[in-house]
Amino acid sequence: MSRWLQKSYLFLIFTFLYAPIAVLIVFSFNDSKSTSNWSGFSLRWYAELFQDDKILSALYYTLAIALISSLISTVMGTFAAFGLSQMRGRIKGFVLGINNLPILNPDIVTGIALMSLFVFTGTRLGFLTMLMAHITFSTPYVILSVLPKFKQLSSEMLDAALDLGATPWYAFRKVILPEIMPGIITGFLMAFTLSIDDFVISFFTTGGGVSNLSIEIYSMARRGIKPEINALSTLMFVTVLLLLFVINRRSEKGAGVVLPKTDTLERM
């Protein structure tokens, strides 16, 4: 009886989470603009999606900023997490507290603060300011994703590699980096998702001619959401789903990899 209740509860939770997405996907194939009446199956909105210059422009800026900011914040966050892992005592706690501030801070406060900073320094609002803003709020999440992996590492691994003649950079690439790679991938995906999803900070730090999808959809909301957005959302959802499937498959294969033996380290 208890197993039946557990399964029923799990089914209700997943239904609650994914029913809106299922409705969105179904009506992306609806022949009419209505989101309440089914008028027949059609790929009409997928065809019109690739003819809408405003949506395609917003998609370009969204993906460009998300990809660039995620890469930069992943590199910065990884090295920052490595530095934090070497700290001890109150200094480490203080730096971690500073790192958590952008996460705990309301988005509207962060957006207004960044906008004020850019205006004060005379920086023209646009692509560059939005990119810097996304790097700012993404990096702390990368640090929190990578830092636990450094904590799981044995300090003897790096010392052993250095004792066997490896340079610090070579030891980092060949010994530490493979061990923390799951945390790096998680941090990158989190930064990428947060960047695509962000509206408030993007709204305050963008300029004329630069608009991401969240801002574009917000401007459409007053007149009504175009059915092309349903098609675009479906494509993005399927892409993310496939990406997660590939990453999970790679993680399962990586779980069976045997760590290199001592003689491998000696060849370094």
Backbone bond lengths (Angstrom), bond angles and torsions (degrees), N, CA, C in turn:
res aa  C-N    CA-C-N  psi(-1)  N-CA   C-N-CA  omega(-1)  CA-C   N-CA-C  phi
1 M - - - 1.470 - - 1.522 110.66 -
2 S 1.335 115.45 -43.05 1.464 119.34 -178.71 1.522 110.79 -65.90
3 R 1.353 118.06 -37.06 1.461 121.28 178.16 1.522 110.36 -65.14
4 W 1.319 116.95 -37.80 1.458 120.59 178.07 1.528 110.77 -64.64
5 L 1.330 116.17 -41.16 1.461 120.04 178.48 1.528 111.05 -65.70
6 Q 1.312 116.97 -39.54 1.456 120.39 178.79 1.524 111.30 -62.74
7 K 1.333 116.06 -44.86 1.459 120.02 179.43 1.532 111.24 -65.66
8 S 1.331 116.50 -39.49 1.461 120.46 179.26 1.526 110.78 -65.04
9 Y 1.329 115.84 -41.96 1.456 120.30 179.02 1.530 110.41 -63.85
10 L 1.328 116.50 -43.18 1.463 121.17 179.04 1.530 110.60 -63.46
11 F 1.331 116.53 -40.33 1.464 120.66 178.33 1.525 111.16 -63.02
12 L 1.330 117.47 -42.60 1.467 121.26 179.44 1.524 111.31 -64.58
13 I 1.326 116.96 -39.91 1.469 120.79 179.53 1.521 110.45 -62.42
14 F 1.345 116.68 -48.07 1.464 120.13 -178.73 1.522 111.49 -68.00
15 T 1.335 116.56 -33.99 1.464 119.50 176.11 1.510 110.67 -63.78
16 F 1.326 116.23 -43.33 1.467 120.92 179.46 1.530 111.27 -63.05
17 L 1.333 116.33 -38.05 1.462 120.55 -177.15 1.525 112.74 -75.24
18 Y 1.331 116.78 -39.72 1.460 119.66 -169.46 1.523 114.47 -107.26
19 A 1.319 119.11 -6.15 1.467 120.27 177.70 1.531 111.96 -60.78
20 P 1.357 120.29 -44.04 1.476 119.20 177.90 1.525 112.66 -60.55
21 I 1.353 116.57 -38.02 1.466 119.65 179.66 1.524 110.00 -67.82
22 A 1.341 116.56 -38.65 1.462 120.39 178.64 1.530 110.82 -63.07
23 V 1.325 116.87 -41.43 1.477 120.81 178.32 1.521 109.94 -63.54
24 L 1.329 116.79 -43.59 1.466 121.16 179.46 1.524 110.58 -59.87
25 I 1.343 117.03 -44.30 1.468 120.62 -178.90 1.527 110.62 -65.05
26 V 1.337 116.96 -43.42 1.465 120.49 -179.01 1.525 110.71 -61.27
27 F 1.341 117.25 -46.13 1.460 120.04 -175.81 1.524 112.68 -79.18
28 S 1.321 117.39 -6.74 1.465 118.39 171.94 1.523 110.37 -71.61
29 F 1.340 116.74 -17.46 1.471 121.90 176.91 1.531 111.79 -102.25
30 N 1.329 117.28 8.56 1.462 121.12 179.63 1.528 110.07 -75.82
31 D 1.304 117.23 138.58 1.467 121.11 -176.63 1.521 112.72 -72.61
32 S 1.331 118.13 -24.08 1.462 120.84 -178.88 1.524 110.61 -106.15
33 K 1.335 116.14 171.64 1.454 121.34 179.04 1.522 112.85 -76.86
34 S 1.311 117.35 -12.99 1.458 121.83 -176.21 1.528 110.54 -68.18
35 T 1.331 114.11 140.94 1.467 120.18 174.83 1.526 110.98 -106.77
36 S 1.320 116.32 16.89 1.471 120.57 178.95 1.524 112.42 -125.94
37 N 1.355 116.53 -22.89 1.466 120.15 -179.04 1.521 109.69 -120.79
38 W 1.333 115.38 130.27 1.462 120.53 178.78 1.517 109.10 -85.75
39 S 1.333 116.78 124.61 1.465 121.75 -176.72 1.514 113.49 -112.40
40 G 1.325 116.43 4.91 1.457 119.48 -179.96 1.521 112.38 121.95
41 F 1.325 115.10 155.25 1.458 121.15 -178.06 1.524 110.65 -74.51
42 S 1.350 114.90 136.80 1.458 119.67 179.75 1.529 110.07 -161.29
43 L 1.337 115.33 147.60 1.468 121.45 173.26 1.518 111.01 -100.10
44 R 1.312 115.90 21.63 1.462 122.11 -175.12 1.518 112.39 -57.79
45 W 1.336 117.72 -45.24 1.459 120.71 -173.88 1.529 112.02 -74.69
46 Y 1.327 116.61 -25.28 1.464 119.39 174.62 1.528 110.30 -70.32
47 A 1.331 116.49 -36.98 1.462 120.48 177.65 1.527 110.75 -68.54
48 E 1.341 116.08 -42.45 1.457 119.55 -178.62 1.527 112.09 -72.97
49 L 1.341 116.42 -23.99 1.459 120.14 178.05 1.526 111.24 -58.41
50 F 1.340 116.64 -42.75 1.463 121.01 -177.03 1.531 112.46 -82.11
51 Q 1.326 116.39 5.60 1.460 120.80 174.33 1.525 112.01 -113.14
52 D 1.333 116.54 -1.90 1.468 121.75 179.30 1.529 108.87 -92.17
53 D 1.318 116.28 105.34 1.471 120.96 -175.49 1.526 112.46 -65.88
54 K 1.327 117.50 -35.71 1.471 120.14 -177.75 1.528 111.07 -67.12
55 I 1.321 116.43 -43.55 1.467 119.91 179.65 1.525 110.37 -67.98
56 L 1.328 117.13 -42.17 1.462 120.28 179.62 1.528 111.31 -64.97
57 S 1.329 116.71 -36.70 1.468 120.19 176.72 1.524 110.76 -65.88
58 A 1.334 116.57 -43.15 1.463 120.78 178.25 1.524 110.36 -64.20
59 L 1.336 116.78 -38.77 1.473 120.69 178.05 1.524 110.74 -64.86
60 Y 1.331 116.66 -40.50 1.466 120.73 178.40 1.521 111.16 -60.14
61 Y 1.334 117.03 -49.51 1.464 120.51 -179.88 1.531 111.24 -65.34
62 T 1.320 116.71 -36.53 1.470 120.39 179.38 1.524 111.18 -62.81
63 L 1.335 115.77 -50.14 1.466 119.60 -177.57 1.526 111.74 -70.65
64 A 1.327 116.99 -38.27 1.467 120.10 -179.55 1.523 111.02 -63.80
65 I 1.323 116.11 -48.09 1.464 119.95 -179.64 1.526 110.53 -67.16
66 A 1.328 117.18 -41.16 1.464 120.24 -179.44 1.527 110.97 -63.00
67 L 1.328 116.91 -44.64 1.465 120.49 -177.32 1.532 111.48 -68.40
68 I 1.333 116.67 -48.21 1.471 120.07 -177.65 1.528 110.65 -65.93
69 S 1.332 116.71 -46.64 1.466 119.69 -178.51 1.525 111.25 -65.10
70 S 1.340 117.57 -35.98 1.464 120.84 179.82 1.521 111.11 -67.11
71 L 1.331 116.86 -42.05 1.457 120.50 178.81 1.525 111.31 -63.71
72 I 1.330 115.84 -46.80 1.469 119.64 -178.87 1.525 111.02 -66.29
73 S 1.319 117.08 -45.60 1.462 120.07 -179.11 1.530 111.53 -66.90
74 T 1.349 117.72 -30.72 1.464 120.33 177.62 1.522 110.58 -67.63
75 V 1.329 117.08 -43.67 1.468 120.46 178.23 1.527 110.38 -64.80
76 M 1.327 116.51 -48.02 1.461 120.44 -179.75 1.528 111.02 -63.06
77 G 1.322 116.04 -44.74 1.462 120.10 -177.93 1.513 113.09 -65.96
78 T 1.348 116.64 -35.82 1.466 119.98 179.64 1.521 111.01 -65.71
79 F 1.315 117.18 -47.19 1.466 119.88 180.00 1.536 111.20 -69.32
80 A 1.341 116.51 -33.72 1.466 119.33 176.05 1.528 110.99 -65.96
81 A 1.342 116.37 -40.02 1.468 119.86 177.30 1.522 111.18 -65.04
82 F 1.335 116.68 -37.05 1.467 120.16 176.96 1.525 110.48 -63.35
83 G 1.336 116.33 -43.47 1.461 119.45 176.94 1.519 112.55 -63.43
84 L 1.337 116.46 -40.44 1.463 120.72 178.39 1.527 111.72 -64.69
85 S 1.325 115.91 -35.55 1.465 119.00 -179.74 1.527 112.32 -66.27
86 Q 1.335 116.69 -21.55 1.458 120.43 179.82 1.531 112.26 -90.04
87 M 1.337 116.11 -9.98 1.471 120.12 -178.82 1.517 110.36 -83.20
88 R 1.327 114.66 160.37 1.457 121.21 178.75 1.529 109.53 -140.99
89 G 1.325 115.46 157.55 1.461 121.48 170.99 1.514 115.21 71.78
90 R 1.314 115.78 -148.72 1.460 122.14 -172.89 1.522 112.87 -68.29
91 I 1.321 117.03 -31.03 1.466 119.47 -179.40 1.530 109.87 -62.42
92 K 1.329 115.72 -42.71 1.463 119.60 179.06 1.528 110.97 -63.21
93 G 1.332 116.66 -43.99 1.463 120.21 178.32 1.518 111.97 -62.24
94 F 1.339 116.34 -38.08 1.467 120.79 179.30 1.521 111.11 -65.69
95 V 1.338 116.44 -45.12 1.467 120.37 -179.67 1.524 110.76 -66.32
96 L 1.336 117.64 -39.54 1.466 120.76 176.88 1.526 111.25 -62.89
97 G 1.338 115.93 -37.47 1.462 119.57 177.04 1.513 111.80 -63.23
98 I 1.344 116.51 -41.51 1.464 120.53 177.08 1.525 110.43 -64.44
99 N 1.338 116.05 -39.00 1.465 120.29 179.62 1.530 111.35 -64.41
100 N 1.325 117.73 -33.60 1.462 121.40 -177.39 1.523 113.08 -79.31
101 L 1.324 117.56 -16.30 1.466 119.97 -177.81 1.530 113.31 -58.90
102 P 1.344 119.74 -47.95 1.478 118.40 178.66 1.521 113.18 -62.16
103 I 1.342 117.38 -25.95 1.462 120.65 179.85 1.526 110.56 -75.74
104 L 1.327 115.96 -42.56 1.464 120.80 -177.70 1.525 112.10 -80.53
105 N 1.327 116.34 -23.98 1.460 120.82 -177.65 1.529 110.49 -67.94
106 P 1.334 119.00 135.54 1.470 120.38 176.22 1.529 110.98 -59.35
107 D 1.315 115.97 143.46 1.467 120.05 -177.65 1.520 112.74 -58.79
108 I 1.327 116.26 -36.22 1.461 118.83 -177.34 1.529 110.95 -66.83
109 V 1.330 116.89 -34.64 1.466 120.32 177.04 1.523 110.15 -68.31
110 T 1.337 116.48 -44.38 1.463 120.44 178.10 1.520 111.05 -62.57
111 G 1.333 117.40 -42.00 1.461 121.02 179.88 1.512 112.67 -63.33
112 I 1.334 116.44 -45.89 1.468 120.01 179.93 1.522 110.38 -66.54
113 A 1.341 116.92 -39.44 1.461 120.57 -179.86 1.528 110.94 -63.51
114 L 1.321 117.27 -44.62 1.468 120.42 179.33 1.522 110.86 -66.53
115 M 1.328 117.37 -40.73 1.455 120.39 177.83 1.526 110.91 -61.34
116 S 1.338 116.02 -42.77 1.471 120.24 178.94 1.523 110.84 -63.24
117 L 1.334 116.04 -39.95 1.464 120.02 178.68 1.524 111.08 -63.59
118 F 1.311 117.56 -45.03 1.463 120.95 -179.32 1.530 111.09 -65.04
119 V 1.325 116.58 -41.16 1.465 119.99 178.64 1.525 110.30 -66.38
120 F 1.330 117.26 -41.39 1.468 121.59 -179.68 1.522 111.69 -62.73
121 T 1.336 116.84 -39.41 1.466 120.95 -178.99 1.527 112.61 -85.04
122 G 1.322 116.25 -0.66 1.461 119.69 178.24 1.516 113.77 75.70
123 T 1.331 117.70 19.52 1.469 121.56 179.14 1.523 109.68 -80.43
124 R 1.311 115.75 127.53 1.463 119.89 -179.13 1.523 110.06 -70.84
125 L 1.330 115.78 128.89 1.462 120.57 -179.41 1.522 110.52 -70.58
126 G 1.323 115.18 133.08 1.458 120.25 -179.10 1.510 110.93 173.81
127 F 1.320 116.14 -144.99 1.454 121.76 -176.66 1.525 111.65 -61.05
128 L 1.332 116.70 -46.23 1.460 120.68 -176.08 1.524 111.78 -64.54
129 T 1.324 117.74 -42.95 1.469 120.40 -178.82 1.526 110.95 -67.18
130 M 1.334 117.51 -39.30 1.463 119.75 177.02 1.523 110.53 -65.30
131 L 1.334 116.44 -39.20 1.460 120.77 178.56 1.529 110.73 -62.06
132 M 1.335 117.19 -46.90 1.466 120.95 179.50 1.524 111.04 -63.44
133 A 1.328 117.14 -36.92 1.462 120.80 178.40 1.522 111.07 -64.64
134 H 1.321 117.33 -41.58 1.460 120.97 -179.84 1.528 111.24 -68.23
135 I 1.323 116.75 -36.65 1.470 119.58 175.59 1.526 109.82 -63.68
136 T 1.316 116.51 -39.23 1.466 121.80 -177.63 1.523 111.83 -61.62
137 F 1.334 117.49 -47.12 1.473 117.79 -175.68 1.533 112.63 -87.01
138 S 1.344 118.34 -12.67 1.466 120.30 179.97 1.526 112.56 -87.03
139 T 1.329 116.98 -34.83 1.468 120.84 -174.15 1.529 113.11 -57.56
140 P 1.338 120.76 -44.17 1.477 119.25 178.85 1.524 113.79 -58.36
141 Y 1.333 117.58 -34.11 1.466 120.17 178.54 1.529 110.90 -68.93
142 V 1.327 116.42 -36.05 1.466 119.76 177.16 1.527 109.89 -65.44
143 I 1.322 116.49 -42.36 1.469 120.48 179.35 1.522 110.53 -59.38
144 L 1.324 116.80 -44.61 1.461 120.12 -179.19 1.531 112.17 -68.96
145 S 1.331 117.53 -23.43 1.463 120.54 177.99 1.525 111.98 -81.33
146 V 1.329 116.75 -34.91 1.460 121.01 -175.38 1.529 112.13 -88.37
147 L 1.331 117.13 -33.50 1.463 120.79 -175.12 1.529 113.82 -55.39
148 P 1.347 120.38 -43.55 1.477 119.03 178.15 1.520 113.46 -59.85
149 K 1.331 117.70 -31.07 1.462 120.28 178.25 1.527 110.97 -67.34
150 F 1.330 116.82 -36.60 1.459 119.66 175.98 1.527 110.59 -66.78
151 K 1.338 116.79 -35.87 1.461 120.38 179.21 1.530 111.52 -66.43
152 Q 1.342 116.68 -30.08 1.461 120.67 179.85 1.523 112.56 -77.71
153 L 1.331 116.92 -16.99 1.457 120.74 -179.03 1.520 111.27 -72.98
154 S 1.299 115.62 142.62 1.458 120.30 172.92 1.524 108.96 -81.34
155 S 1.301 116.65 130.78 1.470 120.79 179.79 1.519 111.54 -63.29
156 E 1.337 117.02 -19.13 1.466 120.77 -178.91 1.529 112.15 -73.39
157 M 1.339 117.36 -22.52 1.458 119.46 -179.33 1.517 111.47 -63.59
158 L 1.330 116.46 -49.19 1.462 120.47 179.27 1.523 110.84 -65.79
159 D 1.323 117.07 -41.38 1.467 120.28 179.79 1.527 110.86 -63.27
160 A 1.337 116.82 -39.40 1.459 120.50 179.69 1.528 111.00 -64.40
161 A 1.345 115.94 -42.37 1.461 119.75 179.11 1.528 111.40 -63.83
162 L 1.335 116.70 -41.29 1.465 120.55 178.83 1.520 111.15 -67.11
163 D 1.338 116.59 -38.52 1.466 120.22 179.07 1.526 111.72 -65.63
164 L 1.348 115.76 -29.00 1.464 119.77 -179.48 1.526 112.74 -85.78
165 G 1.321 116.25 6.89 1.464 120.13 173.03 1.514 115.85 102.81
166 A 1.323 119.13 1.98 1.458 120.55 179.59 1.528 110.51 -75.17
167 T 1.311 116.27 144.67 1.466 120.58 174.74 1.528 108.03 -75.11
168 P 1.326 118.21 158.65 1.486 119.58 179.73 1.525 112.91 -56.28
169 W 1.349 117.48 -41.75 1.456 120.00 -178.63 1.530 111.22 -68.17
170 Y 1.346 116.33 -40.90 1.467 120.50 178.75 1.526 110.52 -65.73
171 A 1.327 116.33 -41.12 1.464 120.09 178.67 1.527 110.96 -64.55
172 F 1.322 115.82 -37.16 1.466 119.42 178.96 1.530 110.42 -65.12
173 R 1.348 116.50 -43.33 1.472 120.33 -177.67 1.517 112.86 -70.49
174 K 1.341 116.27 -39.53 1.461 119.65 -171.44 1.531 114.04 -95.19
175 V 1.318 117.41 -23.65 1.466 120.31 -175.82 1.526 111.65 -109.53
176 I 1.324 116.76 -51.11 1.469 120.43 -173.86 1.519 111.76 -82.10
177 L 1.341 116.75 -46.14 1.470 120.08 -173.85 1.526 113.56 -57.26
178 P 1.343 119.93 -44.72 1.480 118.40 178.12 1.524 113.40 -61.61
179 E 1.334 117.18 -30.42 1.463 120.66 -178.40 1.536 112.24 -75.20
180 I 1.331 116.44 -31.96 1.469 119.85 -177.08 1.527 112.22 -98.10
181 M 1.342 117.16 1.39 1.465 120.35 -175.73 1.534 113.13 -57.95
182 P 1.344 120.91 -40.07 1.473 118.56 176.90 1.533 112.95 -57.49
183 G 1.341 116.91 -39.73 1.455 120.07 177.43 1.511 112.11 -66.90
184 I 1.340 116.87 -36.68 1.465 120.81 178.86 1.523 110.67 -65.92
185 I 1.347 116.20 -43.75 1.464 120.27 179.10 1.531 110.51 -63.51
186 T 1.335 115.87 -41.98 1.471 119.72 178.26 1.522 110.84 -62.26
187 G 1.337 116.36 -43.90 1.457 120.40 178.87 1.510 112.13 -62.79
188 F 1.341 116.53 -41.41 1.469 120.26 178.95 1.522 111.02 -62.62
189 L 1.342 115.97 -47.26 1.468 119.20 -179.30 1.521 111.64 -64.00
190 M 1.331 116.66 -36.91 1.458 119.77 178.77 1.530 110.42 -66.80
191 A 1.336 116.25 -43.49 1.462 120.27 178.53 1.526 110.75 -63.53
192 F 1.332 116.63 -41.18 1.465 121.10 179.98 1.525 110.90 -63.98
193 T 1.336 116.46 -44.31 1.463 120.92 -179.95 1.522 111.46 -65.75
194 L 1.327 116.92 -43.98 1.464 120.72 179.42 1.518 111.29 -62.34
195 S 1.331 116.91 -38.29 1.458 120.77 -179.82 1.524 111.22 -65.81
196 I 1.333 116.51 -45.08 1.468 119.74 179.00 1.523 110.78 -64.20
197 D 1.323 116.52 -36.79 1.461 121.99 -173.70 1.529 112.97 -80.40
198 D 1.333 117.92 -20.12 1.462 120.31 -170.69 1.528 112.32 -68.54
199 F 1.319 114.69 138.03 1.472 121.19 174.76 1.525 112.36 -123.62
200 V 1.330 116.66 -50.75 1.461 120.79 -170.60 1.526 111.69 -61.40
201 I 1.335 117.08 -52.70 1.463 120.52 -177.86 1.521 110.21 -65.90
202 S 1.329 117.23 -38.77 1.469 120.65 178.07 1.517 110.82 -63.16
203 F 1.322 116.78 -39.31 1.470 121.66 -177.92 1.530 111.55 -61.92
204 F 1.344 116.60 -37.65 1.465 120.22 -176.91 1.527 112.78 -85.36
205 T 1.315 118.47 -16.62 1.471 119.84 -173.93 1.520 113.37 -113.49
206 T 1.327 118.39 3.40 1.453 120.44 178.29 1.525 110.89 -93.35
207 G 1.321 115.06 167.53 1.458 120.17 178.51 1.512 110.74 -129.21
208 G 1.307 116.56 -172.38 1.451 121.17 -178.09 1.521 112.32 -63.23
209 G 1.326 116.45 135.54 1.457 121.78 177.49 1.511 114.63 85.74
210 V 1.341 118.22 -6.51 1.465 121.70 179.72 1.523 107.98 -119.95
211 S 1.330 115.67 116.07 1.462 120.49 -177.18 1.513 108.77 -145.01
212 N 1.337 116.43 129.60 1.463 118.78 175.72 1.528 109.80 -92.35
213 L 1.323 116.50 -178.77 1.463 119.80 -174.02 1.525 112.83 -63.78
214 S 1.334 116.70 -40.25 1.465 119.12 -178.09 1.526 111.04 -63.10
215 I 1.328 117.34 -40.53 1.462 120.68 178.30 1.524 110.34 -68.75
216 E 1.328 116.47 -40.99 1.463 120.86 -179.72 1.528 110.79 -64.02
217 I 1.325 117.23 -42.43 1.469 120.46 179.19 1.524 110.54 -67.13
218 Y 1.330 116.66 -36.89 1.465 120.19 177.09 1.526 111.09 -61.77
219 S 1.323 116.60 -41.54 1.466 119.71 179.00 1.529 111.48 -68.56
220 M 1.340 116.66 -28.88 1.471 120.20 177.88 1.524 112.03 -74.57
221 A 1.343 116.67 -27.53 1.467 120.72 -172.20 1.514 112.53 -57.96
222 R 1.319 117.44 -29.76 1.466 120.14 -179.18 1.532 111.70 -70.49
223 R 1.335 115.89 -29.91 1.468 120.23 -178.78 1.517 112.38 -101.60
224 G 1.345 115.66 -12.60 1.462 119.60 -176.26 1.517 110.29 114.00
225 I 1.321 116.02 134.73 1.457 120.55 -178.47 1.519 110.11 -72.58
226 K 1.326 116.26 131.53 1.455 120.85 178.08 1.530 110.64 -71.02
227 P 1.331 117.22 145.59 1.479 119.44 177.06 1.525 112.61 -62.52
228 E 1.336 117.56 -22.42 1.462 120.28 177.84 1.527 111.49 -60.83
229 I 1.338 116.93 -28.15 1.457 120.43 178.67 1.528 110.68 -65.99
230 N 1.338 116.33 -35.57 1.471 119.34 175.68 1.519 110.90 -62.14
231 A 1.330 116.22 -41.74 1.463 120.31 178.62 1.520 110.96 -65.16
232 L 1.330 116.89 -43.41 1.462 121.08 179.60 1.530 110.65 -64.43
233 S 1.322 116.95 -43.05 1.463 120.86 179.30 1.523 111.12 -62.82
234 T 1.327 116.75 -37.88 1.467 120.57 178.15 1.523 110.66 -64.01
235 L 1.321 117.20 -44.98 1.461 120.79 179.42 1.527 111.31 -63.13
236 M 1.329 116.99 -40.60 1.460 120.52 179.39 1.527 110.57 -67.15
237 F 1.331 116.90 -40.02 1.465 120.45 179.94 1.528 110.78 -64.26
238 V 1.324 116.57 -44.24 1.469 120.43 -179.91 1.528 110.39 -65.26
239 T 1.339 116.76 -38.99 1.466 120.58 179.07 1.525 111.22 -63.22
240 V 1.330 116.81 -45.94 1.465 120.60 178.73 1.526 110.84 -64.24
241 L 1.335 116.54 -39.00 1.462 120.79 179.50 1.530 111.13 -62.63
242 L 1.333 116.11 -43.82 1.463 120.14 178.10 1.522 111.29 -66.10
243 L 1.334 116.29 -38.29 1.464 120.27 178.89 1.518 110.72 -63.21
244 L 1.318 116.83 -44.49 1.459 120.42 178.07 1.523 111.74 -64.04
245 F 1.325 116.65 -36.99 1.463 120.27 178.45 1.523 110.66 -63.44
246 V 1.340 116.44 -43.70 1.468 120.35 179.77 1.519 110.71 -64.36
247 I 1.341 116.99 -42.75 1.467 120.93 -179.28 1.525 110.82 -64.70
248 N 1.335 116.67 -40.85 1.468 119.89 178.53 1.526 111.36 -64.79
249 R 1.333 117.15 -38.73 1.459 120.79 177.60 1.521 111.14 -64.12
250 R 1.340 115.85 -41.43 1.459 119.89 179.08 1.525 110.72 -66.99
251 S 1.343 116.48 -36.28 1.464 120.31 179.13 1.522 110.85 -66.18
252 E 1.336 116.42 -38.65 1.460 120.53 179.07 1.528 110.90 -65.75
253 K 1.332 116.49 -39.36 1.465 119.77 177.84 1.521 111.05 -68.82
254 G 1.348 115.25 -37.62 1.456 119.42 -178.92 1.505 113.41 -70.14
255 A 1.348 116.59 -20.30 1.464 119.84 -178.98 1.516 111.94 -67.63
256 G 1.323 116.45 -23.23 1.453 119.26 -178.34 1.510 114.35 -96.45
257 V 1.332 117.45 4.78 1.456 121.08 -179.11 1.517 110.07 -74.39
258 V 1.330 116.11 134.36 1.461 121.33 179.98 1.525 109.03 -87.99
259 L 1.312 116.97 135.62 1.455 121.59 -179.98 1.519 110.64 -67.69
260 P 1.338 118.30 147.81 1.446 120.68 -179.04 1.512 112.24 -63.52
261 K 1.356 115.90 145.45 1.452 121.06 -179.61 1.523 110.76 -84.92
262 T 1.316 115.18 179.61 1.455 120.70 -175.64 1.519 111.95 -61.92
263 D 1.358 116.88 -36.17 1.450 118.06 -177.65 1.518 112.30 -67.87
264 T 1.356 116.19 -24.06 1.463 119.79 175.03 1.516 110.30 -68.47
265 L 1.356 116.17 -40.97 1.443 119.83 177.63 1.526 111.64 -65.69
266 E 1.307 115.90 -31.73 1.447 118.90 -177.76 1.526 111.39 -67.33
267 R 1.368 116.37 -28.18 1.443 118.61 -179.62 1.518 112.35 -75.23
268 M 1.386 116.95 -9.05 1.455 119.66 177.17 1.513 109.58 -72.62
